[in-house]
Amino acid sequence: MCLTTSCEDMLDTKSLSTDNLEYLTSNPTDARKMVAHVYSFFCEDTYTSRMSTNWMQNTDIEIGFIAKSQSENTDRRGVWCLNMKQFNDIKNCWDNSLKAIDFANQCIQGIENSDMYKNGNKDMKQLHGEAYCLRAYWYWLMCNFWGDVPFATTPTTAQNMHNDPRTDKNIIYTHLIQDLINVEEEMQWSDALTVEYMNRDFALGFIVKLAMFRAGYSMQADGTMARCTQTGEEYTVTYMDENGVEATASSADDYYKVAKAYALKLIKLKDRGLNANFKEIFDNQINGCNPGNSDVLFEMGFVPNSGGDIGWCHGLSVVDGSKGAGTTYTNLTPSYACSFDPQDQRLPVTCANYRWLYDEKQAAVDVWGIQPAKWCRLDMKTSVASKGTGINWPVLRYADVLLLLAEAENEINNGPTATAKEMLKRVRERAFINANNKSEMVDNYINALGNYDAFKKAIIDERGWEFGGENIRKFDLIRWNYYSDAIVNTIEWMRDVAMNYNQLENINGESIYNSEKEIEDMNVAPRLYYEYINGRVIFENDYFTYRDQSNSTYSSATTLSDNDIKTPNATFEGLKRIGFADSFISVSSTNPETGEAYGKDENGNDIKKGTLHERVMYSWHGLTDGALIKGTEDISSLRNKVTPYVFPIPTDRVVSSNGVLSNDGYAIRNK
């Protein structure tokens, strides 16, 4: 592989020479092959189908709904419901991450010892910077999944096998930030290179992101969530602030200033407008990559029929299409879909209540199956195998940096500054660029954010609307220490809207049906109605539009199954329906577990009770275990409970460490 300025889909795997490190990193051509091998670890299932996609649930946005019977599974469903147990995928991800890091360390050492690098060759400098960025990214992933992890900055050798103990993640973040500060100026810009290589745009942006994580919360060894309180040498970086003055950062709060300095540096040196067409960002990834100096700072450059699972296990589902098939493991929560403003252009790009059965036939999906619609394999120009689509994956976007700067400003100044509001405005202006309520949703909305709390909530919301389905929410919730709150908010929202639309009242801890209870229009659809025309699902109402199902127009709507649609030459007239907000609770006159009738009320009518759906009860089982039993409980106390997100270190690796590693602490449920 050679350096390029076009989209070449860099993540391809090649067998490497067995020649020594000195030779393999002596010149740009061979050093590129070495660095390319570090990229190749992204092609493994450990990243494409695990660490980047279906291990990023369950949050208030990305979700893999699970049933009660799956809540103790030793597989990905255990990960989804925050009740993960030891299984091979965890070991493989641990091992692959450390292999990638070790190979990056080899590249760093070899390049730094090469004459061409010492003599200032620009391509060797770029490769040197890429190796540091790759190491930083892999360590960032490991710290977010496993908490404190072993840390090594030199290659494994026969003399040093790196049987290292856990290192405080804040020491690791500090070291990585200093590394990138030291190398970013030797790297090349994305418009001179490609967004499929880690470039200077990315290095600057990733300093910002790492600094925000260094400033934020994380899981501690004692199982609590806390910010770093250490300020010694290992926790300190030296950097140039936005005025060009040398400064140091040691405390957690100091790192907000680091984030601000390097966000402003990127803006000053390489500002760019946001693409007015939000969907085009992801269309570019489906059939190539985004251009340099654009919305995406770095995206994983996968190869068709060789790498990438976007459109296979993540994205708009295709059951059987000419471009292959794939069913998403990740859906989006209904509370998230309903949180958008209807005129936000990001909504239809992000959330869809249909999937493709064939190239020309859609099928509506219910509330449990809201699809992450940014990528669809049917939009590919060429046919590929079902797995290994070659669709690129966004790692860091410019909008992310703008919002991180806005957040950092709010933290530094205990309230929003003009700069903070301007950064938020840039992102929201793109979202509402074609909306007739643009002034209300941009200027009026931002002007009303007058204090720290209001602006912080706005940032939490905006990052959700901007990055839904891109699987960064889990890590954001961790650094904000907002994970448990987000889960409680999501469950309470589903329960509240379902109680309303199903005419239920909480009486002595039971959901009792009351036919006299007035239904409130909560700007949420209890059901979605649609017509099926020429293979397309044409919705009559949207997420925000209530329809009275007792009205004859809607009460006569019928359901439409996949098998009905698959019938050759079949046509379907009349209004169809699928369940939405009313589906979270089922209402019956009989106990669903025993089948026994609840009896009659004082007027001789059947007593009906509501049962909270087990997908609401168990999809966050690691947090809600013991707190949600009947489904009517007050779960507000869970806001003060730690969400157990940290993975156990693989048992084999704990054993082989001879006591150096353990799974003690870190709120790990299953050791």
URURJO-V269073 format. One record per residue. N is the residue number from 1. RES is the residue in one small letter. BURIAL is + if it has 16 or more other C-alpha atoms within 10 Angstrom, else -. Layout:
# URURJO-V269073
n=N res=RES burial=BURIAL
n=N res=RES burial=BURIAL
This chain:
# URURJO-V269073
n=1 res=m burial=+
n=2 res=c burial=-
n=3 res=l burial=+
n=4 res=t burial=-
n=5 res=t burial=-
n=6 res=s burial=+
n=7 res=c burial=+
n=8 res=e burial=+
n=9 res=d burial=+
n=10 res=m burial=+
n=11 res=l burial=+
n=12 res=d burial=+
n=13 res=t burial=+
n=14 res=k burial=-
n=15 res=s burial=-
n=16 res=l burial=-
n=17 res=s burial=-
n=18 res=t burial=-
n=19 res=d burial=-
n=20 res=n burial=-
n=21 res=l burial=+
n=22 res=e burial=+
n=23 res=y burial=-
n=24 res=l burial=+
n=25 res=t burial=+
n=26 res=s burial=+
n=27 res=n burial=+
n=28 res=p burial=+
n=29 res=t burial=-
n=30 res=d burial=+
n=31 res=a burial=+
n=32 res=r burial=+
n=33 res=k burial=+
n=34 res=m burial=+
n=35 res=v burial=+
n=36 res=a burial=+
n=37 res=h burial=+
n=38 res=v burial=+
n=39 res=y burial=+
n=40 res=s burial=+
n=41 res=f burial=+
n=42 res=f burial=+
n=43 res=c burial=+
n=44 res=e burial=+
n=45 res=d burial=+
n=46 res=t burial=+
n=47 res=y burial=+
n=48 res=t burial=+
n=49 res=s burial=+
n=50 res=r burial=+
n=51 res=m burial=+
n=52 res=s burial=+
n=53 res=t burial=+
n=54 res=n burial=+
n=55 res=w burial=+
n=56 res=m burial=+
n=57 res=q burial=+
n=58 res=n burial=+
n=59 res=t burial=+
n=60 res=d burial=+
n=61 res=i burial=+
n=62 res=e burial=+
n=63 res=i burial=+
n=64 res=g burial=+
n=65 res=f burial=+
n=66 res=i burial=+
n=67 res=a burial=+
n=68 res=k burial=-
n=69 res=s burial=-
n=70 res=q burial=+
n=71 res=s burial=+
n=72 res=e burial=+
n=73 res=n burial=+
n=74 res=t burial=-
n=75 res=d burial=+
n=76 res=r burial=+
n=77 res=r burial=+
n=78 res=g burial=+
n=79 res=v burial=+
n=80 res=w burial=+
n=81 res=c burial=+
n=82 res=l burial=+
n=83 res=n burial=+
n=84 res=m burial=+
n=85 res=k burial=+
n=86 res=q burial=+
n=87 res=f burial=+
n=88 res=n burial=-
n=89 res=d burial=-
n=90 res=i burial=+
n=91 res=k burial=+
n=92 res=n burial=+
n=93 res=c burial=+
n=94 res=w burial=+
n=95 res=d burial=-
n=96 res=n burial=+
n=97 res=s burial=+
n=98 res=l burial=+
n=99 res=k burial=+
n=100 res=a burial=+
n=101 res=i burial=+
n=102 res=d burial=+
n=103 res=f burial=+
n=104 res=a burial=+
n=105 res=n burial=+
n=106 res=q burial=+
n=107 res=c burial=+
n=108 res=i burial=+
n=109 res=q burial=+
n=110 res=g burial=+
n=111 res=i burial=+
n=112 res=e burial=+
n=113 res=n burial=-
n=114 res=s burial=+
n=115 res=d burial=-
n=116 res=m burial=+
n=117 res=y burial=+
n=118 res=k burial=-
n=119 res=n burial=-
n=120 res=g burial=-
n=121 res=n burial=-
n=122 res=k burial=-
n=123 res=d burial=+
n=124 res=m burial=+
n=125 res=k burial=+
n=126 res=q burial=+
n=127 res=l burial=+
n=128 res=h burial=+
n=129 res=g burial=+
n=130 res=e burial=+
n=131 res=a burial=+
n=132 res=y burial=+
n=133 res=c burial=+
n=134 res=l burial=+
n=135 res=r burial=+
n=136 res=a burial=+
n=137 res=y burial=+
n=138 res=w burial=+
n=139 res=y burial=+
n=140 res=w burial=+
n=141 res=l burial=-
n=142 res=m burial=+
n=143 res=c burial=+
n=144 res=n burial=+
n=145 res=f burial=+
n=146 res=w burial=+
n=147 res=g burial=+
n=148 res=d burial=+
n=149 res=v burial=+
n=150 res=p burial=+
n=151 res=f burial=+
n=152 res=a burial=+
n=153 res=t burial=+
n=154 res=t burial=+
n=155 res=p burial=+
n=156 res=t burial=+
n=157 res=t burial=-
n=158 res=a burial=-
n=159 res=q burial=-
n=160 res=n burial=-
n=161 res=m burial=-
n=162 res=h burial=+
n=163 res=n burial=+
n=164 res=d burial=-
n=165 res=p burial=-
n=166 res=r burial=+
n=167 res=t burial=-
n=168 res=d burial=+
n=169 res=k burial=+
n=170 res=n burial=+
n=171 res=i burial=+
n=172 res=i burial=+
n=173 res=y burial=+
n=174 res=t burial=+
n=175 res=h burial=+
n=176 res=l burial=+
n=177 res=i burial=+
n=178 res=q burial=-
n=179 res=d burial=+
n=180 res=l burial=+
n=181 res=i burial=+
n=182 res=n burial=-
n=183 res=v burial=+
n=184 res=e burial=+
n=185 res=e burial=-
n=186 res=e burial=+
n=187 res=m burial=+
n=188 res=q burial=+
n=189 res=w burial=+
n=190 res=s burial=+
n=191 res=d burial=+
n=192 res=a burial=-
n=193 res=l burial=+
n=194 res=t burial=+
n=195 res=v burial=+
n=196 res=e burial=+
n=197 res=y burial=+
n=198 res=m burial=+
n=199 res=n burial=+
n=200 res=r burial=+
n=201 res=d burial=+
n=202 res=f burial=+
n=203 res=a burial=+
n=204 res=l burial=+
n=205 res=g burial=+
n=206 res=f burial=+
n=207 res=i burial=+
n=208 res=v burial=+
n=209 res=k burial=+
n=210 res=l burial=+
n=211 res=a burial=+
n=212 res=m burial=+
n=213 res=f burial=+
n=214 res=r burial=+
n=215 res=a burial=+
n=216 res=g burial=+
n=217 res=y burial=+
n=218 res=s burial=+
n=219 res=m burial=+
n=220 res=q burial=+
n=221 res=a burial=+
n=222 res=d burial=-
n=223 res=g burial=+
n=224 res=t burial=+
n=225 res=m burial=+
n=226 res=a burial=-
n=227 res=r burial=+
n=228 res=c burial=+
n=229 res=t burial=-
n=230 res=q burial=-
n=231 res=t burial=-
n=232 res=g burial=-
n=233 res=e burial=-
n=234 res=e burial=-
n=235 res=y burial=+
n=236 res=t burial=+
n=237 res=v burial=+
n=238 res=t burial=-
n=239 res=y burial=+
n=240 res=m burial=-
n=241 res=d burial=+
n=242 res=e burial=+
n=243 res=n burial=-
n=244 res=g burial=-
n=245 res=v burial=-
n=246 res=e burial=-
n=247 res=a burial=-
n=248 res=t burial=-
n=249 res=a burial=+
n=250 res=s burial=+
n=251 res=s burial=+
n=252 res=a burial=+
n=253 res=d burial=+
n=254 res=d burial=+
n=255 res=y burial=+
n=256 res=y burial=+
n=257 res=k burial=+
n=258 res=v burial=+
n=259 res=a burial=+
n=260 res=k burial=+
n=261 res=a burial=+
n=262 res=y burial=+
n=263 res=a burial=+
n=264 res=l burial=+
n=265 res=k burial=+
n=266 res=l burial=+
n=267 res=i burial=+
n=268 res=k burial=-
n=269 res=l burial=-
n=270 res=k burial=-
n=271 res=d burial=-
n=272 res=r burial=-
n=273 res=g burial=-
n=274 res=l burial=+
n=275 res=n burial=-
n=276 res=a burial=-
n=277 res=n burial=-
n=278 res=f burial=+
n=279 res=k burial=+
n=280 res=e burial=-
n=281 res=i burial=+
n=282 res=f burial=+
n=283 res=d burial=+
n=284 res=n burial=-
n=285 res=q burial=+
n=286 res=i burial=+
n=287 res=n burial=+
n=288 res=g burial=+
n=289 res=c burial=+
n=290 res=n burial=+
n=291 res=p burial=+
n=292 res=g burial=+
n=293 res=n burial=+
n=294 res=s burial=+
n=295 res=d burial=+
n=296 res=v burial=+
n=297 res=l burial=+
n=298 res=f burial=+
n=299 res=e burial=+
n=300 res=m burial=+
n=301 res=g burial=+
n=302 res=f burial=+
n=303 res=v burial=+
n=304 res=p burial=+
n=305 res=n burial=-
n=306 res=s burial=+
n=307 res=g burial=+
n=308 res=g burial=+
n=309 res=d burial=+
n=310 res=i burial=+
n=311 res=g burial=+
n=312 res=w burial=+
n=313 res=c burial=+
n=314 res=h burial=+
n=315 res=g burial=+
n=316 res=l burial=+
n=317 res=s burial=+
n=318 res=v burial=+
n=319 res=v burial=-
n=320 res=d burial=-
n=321 res=g burial=+
n=322 res=s burial=+
n=323 res=k burial=+
n=324 res=g burial=+
n=325 res=a burial=+
n=326 res=g burial=+
n=327 res=t burial=+
n=328 res=t burial=+
n=329 res=y burial=+
n=330 res=t burial=+
n=331 res=n burial=+
n=332 res=l burial=+
n=333 res=t burial=+
n=334 res=p burial=+
n=335 res=s burial=+
n=336 res=y burial=+
n=337 res=a burial=+
n=338 res=c burial=+
n=339 res=s burial=-
n=340 res=f burial=+
n=341 res=d burial=+
n=342 res=p burial=-
n=343 res=q burial=+
n=344 res=d burial=+
n=345 res=q burial=+
n=346 res=r burial=+
n=347 res=l burial=+
n=348 res=p burial=+
n=349 res=v burial=+
n=350 res=t burial=+
n=351 res=c burial=+
n=352 res=a burial=+
n=353 res=n burial=+
n=354 res=y burial=+
n=355 res=r burial=+
n=356 res=w burial=+
n=357 res=l burial=+
n=358 res=y burial=+
n=359 res=d burial=-
n=360 res=e burial=-
n=361 res=k burial=+
n=362 res=q burial=+
n=363 res=a burial=+
n=364 res=a burial=+
n=365 res=v burial=+
n=366 res=d burial=+
n=367 res=v burial=+
n=368 res=w burial=+
n=369 res=g burial=+
n=370 res=i burial=+
n=371 res=q burial=+
n=372 res=p burial=+
n=373 res=a burial=+
n=374 res=k burial=+
n=375 res=w burial=+
n=376 res=c burial=+
n=377 res=r burial=+
n=378 res=l burial=+
n=379 res=d burial=-
n=380 res=m burial=+
n=381 res=k burial=-
n=382 res=t burial=-
n=383 res=s burial=-
n=384 res=v burial=+
n=385 res=a burial=+
n=386 res=s burial=+
n=387 res=k burial=+
n=388 res=g burial=+
n=389 res=t burial=+
n=390 res=g burial=+
n=391 res=i burial=+
n=392 res=n burial=+
n=393 res=w burial=+
n=394 res=p burial=+
n=395 res=v burial=+
n=396 res=l burial=+
n=397 res=r burial=+
n=398 res=y burial=+
n=399 res=a burial=+
n=400 res=d burial=+
n=401 res=v burial=+
n=402 res=l burial=+
n=403 res=l burial=+
n=404 res=l burial=+
n=405 res=l burial=+
n=406 res=a burial=+
n=407 res=e burial=+
n=408 res=a burial=+
n=409 res=e burial=+
n=410 res=n burial=+
n=411 res=e burial=+
n=412 res=i burial=+
n=413 res=n burial=-
n=414 res=n burial=-
n=415 res=g burial=+
n=416 res=p burial=+
n=417 res=t burial=+
n=418 res=a burial=-
n=419 res=t burial=-
n=420 res=a burial=+
n=421 res=k burial=+
n=422 res=e burial=+
n=423 res=m burial=+
n=424 res=l burial=+
n=425 res=k burial=+
n=426 res=r burial=+
n=427 res=v burial=+
n=428 res=r burial=+
n=429 res=e burial=+
n=430 res=r burial=+
n=431 res=a burial=+
n=432 res=f burial=+
n=433 res=i burial=+
n=434 res=n burial=-
n=435 res=a burial=+
n=436 res=n burial=-
n=437 res=n burial=-
n=438 res=k burial=+
n=439 res=s burial=-
n=440 res=e burial=-
n=441 res=m burial=+
n=442 res=v burial=+
n=443 res=d burial=-
n=444 res=n burial=-
n=445 res=y burial=-
n=446 res=i burial=+
n=447 res=n burial=-
n=448 res=a burial=-
n=449 res=l burial=+
n=450 res=g burial=-
n=451 res=n burial=-
n=452 res=y burial=+
n=453 res=d burial=-
n=454 res=a burial=-
n=455 res=f burial=+
n=456 res=k burial=+
n=457 res=k burial=-
n=458 res=a burial=+
n=459 res=i burial=+
n=460 res=i burial=+
n=461 res=d burial=-
n=462 res=e burial=+
n=463 res=r burial=+
n=464 res=g burial=+
n=465 res=w burial=+
n=466 res=e burial=+
n=467 res=f burial=+
n=468 res=g burial=+
n=469 res=g burial=+
n=470 res=e burial=+
n=471 res=n burial=+
n=472 res=i burial=+
n=473 res=r burial=+
n=474 res=k burial=+
n=475 res=f burial=+
n=476 res=d burial=+
n=477 res=l burial=+
n=478 res=i burial=+
n=479 res=r burial=+
n=480 res=w burial=+
n=481 res=n burial=+
n=482 res=y burial=+
n=483 res=y burial=+
n=484 res=s burial=+
n=485 res=d burial=+
n=486 res=a burial=+
n=487 res=i burial=+
n=488 res=v burial=+
n=489 res=n burial=+
n=490 res=t burial=+
n=491 res=i burial=+
n=492 res=e burial=+
n=493 res=w burial=-
n=494 res=m burial=+
n=495 res=r burial=+
n=496 res=d burial=-
n=497 res=v burial=+
n=498 res=a burial=+
n=499 res=m burial=+
n=500 res=n burial=+
n=501 res=y burial=+
n=502 res=n burial=+
n=503 res=q burial=+
n=504 res=l burial=+
n=505 res=e burial=+
n=506 res=n burial=-
n=507 res=i burial=-
n=508 res=n burial=-
n=509 res=g burial=-
n=510 res=e burial=+
n=511 res=s burial=+
n=512 res=i burial=+
n=513 res=y burial=+
n=514 res=n burial=-
n=515 res=s burial=-
n=516 res=e burial=-
n=517 res=k burial=-
n=518 res=e burial=-
n=519 res=i burial=-
n=520 res=e burial=-
n=521 res=d burial=+
n=522 res=m burial=-
n=523 res=n burial=-
n=524 res=v burial=+
n=525 res=a burial=+
n=526 res=p burial=+
n=527 res=r burial=+
n=528 res=l burial=+
n=529 res=y burial=+
n=530 res=y burial=+
n=531 res=e burial=+
n=532 res=y burial=+
n=533 res=i burial=-
n=534 res=n burial=-
n=535 res=g burial=+
n=536 res=r burial=+
n=537 res=v burial=+
n=538 res=i burial=+
n=539 res=f burial=+
n=540 res=e burial=-
n=541 res=n burial=-
n=542 res=d burial=+
n=543 res=y burial=+
n=544 res=f burial=+
n=545 res=t burial=+
n=546 res=y burial=+
n=547 res=r burial=+
n=548 res=d burial=+
n=549 res=q burial=-
n=550 res=s burial=-
n=551 res=n burial=-
n=552 res=s burial=-
n=553 res=t burial=-
n=554 res=y burial=+
n=555 res=s burial=-
n=556 res=s burial=-
n=557 res=a burial=+
n=558 res=t burial=-
n=559 res=t burial=-
n=560 res=l burial=+
n=561 res=s burial=-
n=562 res=d burial=-
n=563 res=n burial=-
n=564 res=d burial=-
n=565 res=i burial=+
n=566 res=k burial=-
n=567 res=t burial=-
n=568 res=p burial=-
n=569 res=n burial=-
n=570 res=a burial=-
n=571 res=t burial=-
n=572 res=f burial=-
n=573 res=e burial=-
n=574 res=g burial=-
n=575 res=l burial=+
n=576 res=k burial=+
n=577 res=r burial=+
n=578 res=i burial=+
n=579 res=g burial=+
n=580 res=f burial=+
n=581 res=a burial=+
n=582 res=d burial=+
n=583 res=s burial=+
n=584 res=f burial=+
n=585 res=i burial=+
n=586 res=s burial=+
n=587 res=v burial=+
n=588 res=s burial=+
n=589 res=s burial=+
n=590 res=t burial=+
n=591 res=n burial=-
n=592 res=p burial=-
n=593 res=e burial=-
n=594 res=t burial=-
n=595 res=g burial=-
n=596 res=e burial=-
n=597 res=a burial=-
n=598 res=y burial=-
n=599 res=g burial=-
n=600 res=k burial=-
n=601 res=d burial=-
n=602 res=e burial=-
n=603 res=n burial=-
n=604 res=g burial=-
n=605 res=n burial=-
n=606 res=d burial=+
n=607 res=i burial=+
n=608 res=k burial=+
n=609 res=k burial=+
n=610 res=g burial=+
n=611 res=t burial=+
n=612 res=l burial=+
n=613 res=h burial=+
n=614 res=e burial=+
n=615 res=r burial=+
n=616 res=v burial=+
n=617 res=m burial=+
n=618 res=y burial=+
n=619 res=s burial=+
n=620 res=w burial=+
n=621 res=h burial=+
n=622 res=g burial=+
n=623 res=l burial=+
n=624 res=t burial=+
n=625 res=d burial=-
n=626 res=g burial=-
n=627 res=a burial=+
n=628 res=l burial=+
n=629 res=i burial=-
n=630 res=k burial=-
n=631 res=g burial=+
n=632 res=t burial=+
n=633 res=e burial=-
n=634 res=d burial=-
n=635 res=i burial=-
n=636 res=s burial=-
n=637 res=s burial=-
n=638 res=l burial=+
n=639 res=r burial=+
n=640 res=n burial=-
n=641 res=k burial=-
n=642 res=v burial=+
n=643 res=t burial=+
n=644 res=p burial=+
n=645 res=y burial=+
n=646 res=v burial=+
n=647 res=f burial=+
n=648 res=p burial=+
n=649 res=i burial=+
n=650 res=p burial=+
n=651 res=t burial=+
n=652 res=d burial=-
n=653 res=r burial=+
n=654 res=v burial=-
n=655 res=v burial=-
n=656 res=s burial=-
n=657 res=s burial=-
n=658 res=n burial=-
n=659 res=g burial=-
n=660 res=v burial=-
n=661 res=l burial=+
n=662 res=s burial=+
n=663 res=n burial=+
n=664 res=d burial=-
n=665 res=g burial=+
n=666 res=y burial=+
n=667 res=a burial=+
n=668 res=i burial=+
n=669 res=r burial=+
n=670 res=n burial=-
n=671 res=k burial=+
